[in-house]
């Protein structure tokens, strides 16, 4: 194996949104992973990406790419409905694989992929980047070390921009069956962050709702029906006994960003950011112990796995992921969220939806 992990990235179109903001700059700056191969759906866009990123190989068929002996691992960063096929092909080809969250369009897809990855013995990670956020790792350490004492209550909100007008290229997100919406993506990341920091839920009572049931397709100038939820409210009790509430929503204008509050018998911890928990911005962490006044807490450098000059913003946490992905491939010891982590979260989201649909409080198993 080469000094750097040789990666093939599926979804390398230079005009993609999330990958252009995060994966591409993270890989170009990574000391551990090399973008050896790129794959898009057309030869022209694949060659464009190869030239733009300095990759050695370009493919327009992911099956051909995962079969290449010149790559060690694969990253799947296409739209959620298309995660399953290339992820499965990569595993079957014996490649280590990093797939963005959600792992699958459905829980059944996620379960199948996780079982296949275990059977093939490859390293598998899912893009739940909140778990490598230095701020949230520090909060978790502080809570486990007794900074707030017994955790009594938690409250998390994330209100993000959710445009009511979208081009046809983005209107597919209106279909809840495709698995890419506020419940799965924004709420999935945020509620995973809370579970990572403070522990799992034991019981929940939830409301999953679509407050904007139509969008304007700006290409056709037609109103289109929306089945995807845009607001998720979860109330419940954590396994450790604390009560918890979460509200994640897509709002038309000026979203309020991310806020996580942990209240304990001995103190309080609060993390805030302008977007969300998994994005690469450096979240602000404040704390108070037996005091009514919050103070900023400095996040220790030991939680930074990337070099000091690594680009900040959206590439940062993705870069953290790639550093630990390379470590897992080299050592066999995986400190990242795996496909099994993803299955557990998929099932939890199913419980949230079931609670909302039935109007009942449910146990989380």
C-alpha positions in Angstrom: 0.0 0.0 0.0 1.3 3.5 -0.8 2.3 5.9 1.9 -1.0 7.8 1.4 -4.3 5.9 1.2 -5.3 5.8 -2.4 -8.9 6.9 -2.6 -11.5 6.8 -5.3 -14.3 9.3 -4.9 -17.8 8.6 -6.3 -19.6 11.8 -6.8 -16.7 14.0 -7.9 -18.5 16.4 -10.1 -16.8 19.8 -9.7 -20.2 21.5 -9.4 -21.5 19.4 -6.6 -22.5 21.4 -3.5 -21.6 19.5 -0.3 -18.6 17.7 -1.8 -17.2 20.9 -3.2 -17.6 22.7 0.1 -16.1 19.8 2.2 -14.7 16.6 0.7 -12.7 18.1 -2.2 -10.7 20.7 -0.2 -10.3 18.3 2.7 -8.8 15.7 0.4 -6.5 18.1 -1.4 -5.1 19.2 2.0 -4.9 15.8 3.6 -1.5 14.4 4.5 -3.0 10.9 4.8 -5.3 10.4 1.8 -4.8 11.0 -1.9 -7.6 11.5 -4.4 -6.3 8.9 -6.8 -9.4 8.4 -8.8 -12.6 10.3 -9.5 -16.0 9.0 -10.8 -19.0 10.9 -12.2 -21.8 9.7 -14.4 -20.3 11.1 -17.7 -16.9 10.8 -19.3 -16.7 14.6 -19.8 -17.4 15.5 -16.2 -15.1 12.8 -14.9 -12.2 14.1 -17.0 -13.0 17.6 -15.9 -12.8 16.5 -12.2 -9.6 14.6 -12.9 -7.9 17.7 -14.2 -9.4 19.9 -11.5 -8.2 17.8 -8.6 -5.0 16.3 -10.1 -6.3 12.8 -9.9 -4.5 9.9 -11.7 -7.7 8.1 -12.9 -11.1 9.1 -14.1 -14.2 6.9 -14.4 -17.8 7.3 -15.4 -18.8 3.8 -14.1 -18.4 3.2 -10.4 -18.2 -0.5 -11.0 -15.1 -0.1 -13.1 -13.5 2.3 -10.5 -14.0 0.0 -7.5 -12.4 -2.9 -9.4 -9.2 -0.9 -10.0 -6.2 -2.3 -8.2 -4.8 1.2 -8.0 -7.2 2.3 -5.2 -7.4 1.2 -1.6 -10.6 2.8 -0.5 -13.7 4.5 -1.8 -15.7 7.6 -0.7 -19.4 7.7 -1.7 -20.6 11.3 -1.7 -23.5 11.2 -4.2 -27.1 11.9 -3.4 -28.7 9.8 -0.7 -31.0 7.7 -3.0 -27.8 6.6 -4.9 -25.7 5.6 -1.8 -26.7 1.9 -1.9 -25.4 0.6 -5.2 -21.8 2.1 -5.2 -21.4 1.4 -1.5 -22.3 -2.3 -2.1 -20.1 -2.5 -5.1 -17.1 -1.1 -3.2 -17.5 -3.5 -0.4 -17.9 -6.5 -2.7 -14.7 -5.4 -4.4 -12.9 -5.5 -1.1 -12.4 -1.8 -0.8 -12.6 0.1 2.5 -15.5 2.6 2.2 -16.6 6.0 3.6 -20.2 6.7 2.8 -21.9 10.0 3.6 -24.9 10.1 6.0 -27.6 8.8 5.6 -26.1 5.5 4.8 -29.1 4.3 2.8 -32.4 5.5 1.6 -34.0 3.2 4.1 -33.1 1.3 7.3 -33.2 -1.9 5.3 -30.5 -0.7 2.9 -28.3 0.4 5.9 -28.7 -3.0 7.6 -27.8 -4.9 4.4 -24.7 -2.7 3.8 -23.5 -3.0 7.4 -23.8 -6.8 7.4 -22.0 -7.0 4.0 -19.1 -4.8 5.3 -18.7 -6.9 8.4 -18.7 -10.1 6.3 -16.1 -8.8 3.9 -13.9 -7.5 6.7 -13.4 -4.0 5.2 -13.1 -0.8 7.2 -16.4 1.1 7.0 -17.3 4.6 8.2 -20.3 6.8 7.8 -20.2 10.6 7.6 -21.6 11.6 11.0 -19.1 14.4 11.4 -20.5 15.7 14.7 -18.5 12.8 16.3 -15.2 14.3 15.2 -16.0 17.9 16.1 -13.4 19.0 18.6 -15.9 21.0 20.5 -18.4 18.1 20.9 -15.6 15.6 21.7 -14.5 18.1 24.5 -18.0 18.4 25.8 -18.4 14.7 25.9 -15.1 14.4 27.9 -16.2 17.1 30.3 -19.5 15.4 31.0 -17.9 12.0 31.5 -15.4 13.7 33.8 -18.1 15.2 36.0 -17.9 18.8 34.9 -21.7 19.3 35.2 -22.3 16.5 37.7 -25.5 14.5 37.2 -27.1 15.5 33.9 -30.6 16.7 34.6 -31.8 18.2 31.3 -30.7 18.8 27.7 -32.1 21.0 25.0 -30.9 21.2 21.4 -32.2 23.4 18.6 -31.1 23.8 15.0 -33.0 26.0 12.6 -31.5 26.0 9.1 -32.5 27.8 5.9 -35.0 25.8 3.9 -35.8 27.7 0.7 -39.5 27.6 -0.5 -38.2 28.1 -4.1 -35.9 25.6 -5.7 -34.7 24.7 -9.2 -35.8 21.4 -10.7 -32.3 19.9 -9.9 -33.1 20.2 -6.2 -36.9 19.6 -6.2 -36.3 15.8 -5.8 -35.7 16.5 -2.1 -39.5 17.1 -1.7 -40.1 13.3 -1.9 -39.9 11.8 1.6 -39.4 8.2 0.2 -36.0 9.2 -1.2 -34.5 9.5 2.3 -33.0 13.0 2.1 -34.9 15.5 4.2 -34.9 17.4 7.5 -35.8 14.2 9.5 -32.9 12.2 8.2 -30.2 14.7 7.4 -30.4 17.8 9.6 -32.2 16.1 12.5 -30.1 12.9 12.0 -26.8 14.8 12.4 -28.1 17.0 15.3 -29.7 14.2 17.4 -26.7 12.0 16.8 -24.6 14.8 18.2 -26.7 14.9 21.4 -26.6 11.1 21.7 -22.8 11.2 21.3 -22.3 13.9 23.9 -24.9 12.9 26.5 -26.0 9.4 25.8 -28.9 7.5 24.1 -32.6 8.1 24.6 -34.7 5.6 26.6 -38.1 7.0 25.6 -39.4 9.6 23.1 -42.6 11.4 22.2 -42.3 13.1 18.8 -43.8 15.3 16.1 -42.6 15.1 12.5 -44.4 17.6 10.3 -44.4 19.3 7.0 -45.1 23.0 7.6 -44.5 24.0 3.9 -46.4 21.4 1.8 -45.5 23.1 -1.5 -42.4 24.5 -3.1 -42.1 26.7 -6.2 -40.1 25.0 -8.9 -38.2 28.0 -10.3 -37.5 26.3 -13.7 -41.1 25.3 -14.5 -42.7 28.1 -12.4 -45.1 25.4 -11.0 -45.9 24.7 -7.4 -44.9 21.1 -6.5 -46.3 19.0 -3.6 -43.9 18.2 -0.7 -44.1 15.1 1.4 -40.7 15.5 3.1 -40.9 16.7 6.7 -39.3 20.1 7.5 -39.8 20.3 11.3 -38.9 17.6 13.9 -39.7 17.9 17.6 -38.4 15.2 20.0 -39.1 15.1 23.7 -37.9 12.3 25.9 -35.8 10.9 28.6 -32.2 9.7 28.2 -30.9 6.4 29.5 -29.0 8.3 32.1 -32.2 9.8 33.4 -32.0 13.3 32.1 -35.0 14.8 30.2 -34.2 16.1 26.7 -35.9 18.1 24.0 -34.8 18.6 20.4 -36.2 20.9 17.7 -34.7 20.8 14.2 -36.4 22.7 11.4 -36.0 24.2 8.0 -37.2 27.8 7.9 -37.6 30.1 5.0 -35.4 32.9 6.2 -32.5 33.6 8.5 -32.1 30.3 10.3 -31.0 30.5 13.9 -28.1 28.0 13.7 -27.2 25.3 16.3 -27.4 25.4 20.1 -26.9 22.5 22.5 -27.5 23.0 26.2 -26.5 20.5 28.9 -27.7 21.3 32.4 -26.4 19.3 35.4 -26.5 19.3 39.2 -23.0 20.9 39.3 -22.9 23.0 36.2 -23.9 23.8 32.6 -22.3 23.4 29.2 -23.5 25.1 26.0 -22.3 24.8 22.4 -23.4 27.1 19.7 -22.7 27.6 16.0 -24.2 29.4 13.0 -25.1 26.4 11.0 -25.2 22.8 12.5 -23.3 20.4 14.7 -21.5 18.5 11.9 -20.3 21.4 9.8 -16.7 22.3 10.2 -17.0 25.7 11.8 -15.4 25.8 15.3 -18.3 25.7 17.7 -18.2 27.9 20.7 -18.2 26.1 24.0 -19.2 27.8 27.2 -19.4 26.4 30.7 -20.3 27.3 34.3 -19.8 25.3 37.5 -21.8 26.3 40.5 -22.1 29.8 38.9 -24.8 31.8 37.1 -22.2 33.2 34.6 -21.1 31.3 31.5 -17.4 31.6 30.4 -15.8 30.5 27.2 -13.9 27.3 27.4 -10.7 26.7 25.3 -10.9 23.5 23.2 -7.7 21.4 23.7 -5.5 20.9 20.7 -5.5 17.1 21.3 -9.0 16.9 19.6 -7.5 18.2 16.3 -6.4 15.3 14.2 -5.5 17.4 11.1 -2.5 19.7 10.7 -2.6 23.2 12.2 -2.8 24.8 8.8 -5.7 22.6 7.6 -8.5 24.6 6.0 -11.3 25.7 8.5 -15.0 25.6 7.7 -16.7 22.7 6.1 -13.5 20.8 5.1 -12.3 20.6 8.8 -14.5 17.9 10.2 -14.5 15.9 7.0 -10.7 16.1 7.1 -10.8 14.8 10.7 -12.8 11.9 9.3 -10.3 11.1 6.6 -7.4 11.2 9.0 -9.1 8.6 11.2 -10.3 6.6 8.2 -6.6 6.3 7.1 -5.7 5.3 10.6 -8.4 2.5 10.6 -7.1 1.2 7.3 -3.5 1.1 8.4 -4.0 -0.3 11.9 -7.4 -2.0 11.9 -8.5 0.1 14.8 -11.5 2.2 13.9 -12.4 5.2 16.1 -15.0 6.6 13.7 -18.8 6.1 13.4 -19.2 2.8 11.4 -22.1 1.4 9.3 -23.3 -0.2 12.6 -23.5 3.3 14.1 -25.5 4.3 11.1 -27.9 1.4 11.4 -28.6 2.3 15.1 -29.4 5.9 14.1 -31.6 4.8 11.1 -33.6 2.7 13.6 -33.8 5.6 16.0 -35.2 7.9 13.3 -37.8 5.2 12.5 -38.8 5.2 16.1 -39.2 9.0 16.0 -41.4 8.8 12.9 -43.5 6.0 14.4 -44.0 8.0 17.6 -45.2 10.9 15.5 -47.4 8.8 13.3 -49.1 7.0 16.2 -49.2 9.9 18.7 -47.6 7.7 21.3 -44.6 7.8 23.5 -42.3 4.9 22.6 -39.4 3.1 24.2 -36.1 3.3 22.3 -34.7 -0.2 21.8 
